[in-house]
């Protein structure tokens, strides 16, 4: 299996992270990728230093959000660091698709502004990143 993790650090820009998640969801639906392309958030609050994690599914989208004075949704973790983990999981005969997604995602608009890291399955930090991804809910 051709597997990799793309880790994007949006720092405190929650809006860009949500745009990136919407972009990934659009790709999943438009290209019928299913479980080949998945994403999860890691939120680290600045106040307590503890990790707060949230999966990026539409059912969880409004959890932890409150309405501000403008009527827009504001995240309760405002001011915390947001990292988006994208897992690519293609079969061996789809290596060309895998490589094209590895090149495409970091060059798309919401991802350009984030600090990115690509962790391939044959690299040293892959298992650590995999365990962190699996621990996110």
Buried (B, 14 or more C-beta within 10 A) or exposed (E): EBBBBBBBBBBBBBEBBBBBBBBBBEBBEEEEBEEBBBBBBBBBBEEEEEBBBBEBEEEEBEEEBEEEEEEEBEBEBEEBBBBBBBBBBBEEEBEEBBBEBBEEBBEEEBBEBBEBBBBBBEEEEBEEBBEBBEEBE
